[in-house]
Amino acid sequence: MDTELALLELEEHMQKSLDYTLHDFSSIRTGKANPAMVEGVEIHVTAYGMNMKLRQLANITTPEPRMIVVEPFDSSNLKDIERGIRESRLGLNPVTYGKILRLPVPELTQERRKEMVKVLKEKAEEGKVRLRGHRRDTVEAVRKAEKASAITEDDLKSTEKAIQEMTDKFIKDLEAHAMKKEAEVMQV
């Protein structure tokens, strides 16, 4: 096993996990409207008989700072989309306006901001768990290579140290993004 290759693969996996977590952060409400707040909402569409993400069913725009507009590709799905948004835990109340839905984004109360911070911290912790899982998998692979005499014990120790340093770097980066997002959420 080539330790350099293992480290490159680990970095790639960790970057993908970090990107996924940061995308998750974008779905958390701040004071402004953002299409990412609703694009991942699962909606059961009666016409198709299955659950689909909102972004697969409609265009989502934010023409104003406190307004999200959802324009379904097929207007027959309007009621299903409206019901799905109401049933989601977003706290948005869709208003039908012809063939589109308008979602006014209400001002966040201090209590709701604290709830959003809790959700943010949960998502950050899930991201850290994913990063640590990648670390564990790579360390196990390197240890197997050492047992199979593919690498020396010194290489094993230096590789494990490099793996831990990389993990620490990605976790620190994730925490910095989480703190920035928390400040955004708590800003009145």
SULRAPE-V264611 format. One record per residue. N is the residue number from 1. RES is the residue in three letters. PHI is phi in whole degrees, -180 to 180 (none if undefined). D_LAST is the distance of its C-alpha to the last C-alpha in Angstrom with 1 decimal. Layout:
N_RES_PHI_D_LAST / N_RES_PHI_D_LAST
This chain:
1_MET_none_52.7 / 2_ASP_-88_51.2 / 3_THR_-68_48.5 / 4_GLU_-63_47.0 / 5_LEU_-64_46.7 / 6_ALA_-61_45.1 / 7_LEU_-68_42.4 / 8_LEU_-65_41.8 / 9_GLU_-64_41.4 / 10_LEU_-62_39.1 / 11_GLU_-62_36.8 / 12_GLU_-63_36.8 / 13_HIS_-64_36.0 / 14_MET_-67_33.2 / 15_GLN_-65_31.7 / 16_LYS_-64_31.9 / 17_SER_-66_30.2 / 18_LEU_-64_27.4 / 19_ASP_-60_26.9 / 20_TYR_-62_27.0 / 21_THR_-65_24.3 / 22_LEU_-65_22.0 / 23_HIS_-65_22.7 / 24_ASP_-60_21.8 / 25_PHE_-60_18.4 / 26_SER_-67_17.9 / 27_SER_-82_18.4 / 28_ILE_-83_15.3 / 29_ARG_-69_12.5 / 30_THR_-112_9.3 / 31_GLY_-75_7.5 / 32_LYS_-104_10.7 / 33_ALA_-74_14.3 / 34_ASN_-149_16.6 / 35_PRO_-57_20.3 / 36_ALA_-64_20.4 / 37_MET_-62_18.4 / 38_VAL_-118_21.7 / 39_GLU_-65_24.5 / 40_GLY_-94_25.6 / 41_VAL_-64_25.9 / 42_GLU_-80_29.5 / 43_ILE_-129_31.3 / 44_HIS_-84_34.8 / 45_VAL_-99_36.6 / 46_THR_-62_39.7 / 47_ALA_-62_41.4 / 48_TYR_-103_41.5 / 49_GLY_70_41.7 / 50_MET_-151_39.2 / 51_ASN_-88_35.6 / 52_MET_-138_33.9 / 53_LYS_-77_30.5 / 54_LEU_-59_28.7 / 55_ARG_-64_28.9 / 56_GLN_-83_32.7 / 57_LEU_-109_32.8 / 58_ALA_-158_30.7 / 59_ASN_-83_29.0 / 60_ILE_-124_25.2 / 61_THR_-133_23.3 / 62_THR_-128_20.0 / 63_PRO_-71_21.3 / 64_GLU_-133_18.0 / 65_PRO_-61_14.3 / 66_ARG_-119_13.9 / 67_MET_-140_17.6 / 68_ILE_-113_19.8 / 69_VAL_-114_23.5 / 70_VAL_-114_26.1 / 71_GLU_-116_29.7 / 72_PRO_-62_32.3 / 73_PHE_-67_35.3 / 74_ASP_-118_37.5 / 75_SER_-64_36.6 / 76_SER_-70_38.5 / 77_ASN_-91_35.7 / 78_LEU_-56_33.1 / 79_LYS_-65_33.5 / 80_ASP_-64_33.4 / 81_ILE_-66_30.1 / 82_GLU_-59_28.6 / 83_ARG_-63_29.8 / 84_GLY_-62_28.6 / 85_ILE_-69_25.0 / 86_ARG_-63_25.2 / 87_GLU_-79_26.7 / 88_SER_-71_24.2 / 89_ARG_-90_21.5 / 90_LEU_-83_18.7 / 91_GLY_75_18.0 / 92_LEU_-104_18.8 / 93_ASN_-118_21.4 / 94_PRO_-69_23.7 / 95_VAL_-120_25.5 / 96_THR_-77_28.9 / 97_TYR_-135_29.6 / 98_GLY_71_33.1 / 99_LYS_-103_33.4 / 100_ILE_-128_29.7 / 101_LEU_-112_26.7 / 102_ARG_-108_23.4 / 103_LEU_-117_20.4 / 104_PRO_-68_17.6 / 105_VAL_-95_14.3 / 106_PRO_-71_12.6 / 107_GLU_-63_8.9 / 108_LEU_-79_8.2 / 109_THR_-80_9.0 / 110_GLN_-62_8.6 / 111_GLU_-63_12.2 / 112_ARG_-67_11.8 / 113_ARG_-62_9.4 / 114_LYS_-65_12.1 / 115_GLU_-63_14.7 / 116_MET_-63_13.5 / 117_VAL_-66_13.7 / 118_LYS_-61_17.2 / 119_VAL_-62_18.2 / 120_LEU_-60_17.1 / 121_LYS_-65_19.3 / 122_GLU_-63_22.1 / 123_LYS_-65_22.2 / 124_ALA_-65_22.2 / 125_GLU_-66_25.1 / 126_GLU_-61_26.9 / 127_GLY_-63_26.8 / 128_LYS_-64_28.2 / 129_VAL_-63_30.9 / 130_ARG_-62_31.9 / 131_LEU_-63_32.2 / 132_ARG_-66_34.3 / 133_GLY_-65_36.4 / 134_HIS_-63_37.3 / 135_ARG_-60_38.2 / 136_ARG_-59_40.4 / 137_ASP_-61_42.2 / 138_THR_-69_42.9 / 139_VAL_-63_44.2 / 140_GLU_-61_46.4 / 141_ALA_-64_47.8 / 142_VAL_-68_48.6 / 143_ARG_-66_50.3 / 144_LYS_-63_52.4 / 145_ALA_-65_53.4 / 146_GLU_-69_54.4 / 147_LYS_-65_56.5 / 148_ALA_-85_58.2 / 149_SER_62_59.0 / 150_ALA_-82_57.1 / 151_ILE_-136_55.3 / 152_THR_-84_56.2 / 153_GLU_-66_54.7 / 154_ASP_-65_53.4 / 155_ASP_-62_51.7 / 156_LEU_-60_50.2 / 157_LYS_-63_48.7 / 158_SER_-68_47.4 / 159_THR_-68_45.9 / 160_GLU_-61_44.2 / 161_LYS_-64_42.7 / 162_ALA_-64_41.5 / 163_ILE_-63_40.0 / 164_GLN_-66_38.1 / 165_GLU_-63_36.8 / 166_MET_-66_35.6 / 167_THR_-61_33.9 / 168_ASP_-60_32.2 / 169_LYS_-62_31.0 / 170_PHE_-69_29.5 / 171_ILE_-67_27.8 / 172_LYS_-63_26.3 / 173_ASP_-63_25.1 / 174_LEU_-62_23.6 / 175_GLU_-64_21.8 / 176_ALA_-63_20.4 / 177_HIS_-64_19.0 / 178_ALA_-65_17.6 / 179_MET_-65_15.9 / 180_LYS_-64_14.4 / 181_LYS_-66_13.2 / 182_GLU_-63_11.9 / 183_ALA_-63_9.8 / 184_GLU_-61_8.6 / 185_VAL_-67_8.0 / 186_MET_-80_6.2 / 187_GLN_-69_3.8 / 188_VAL_-90_0.0
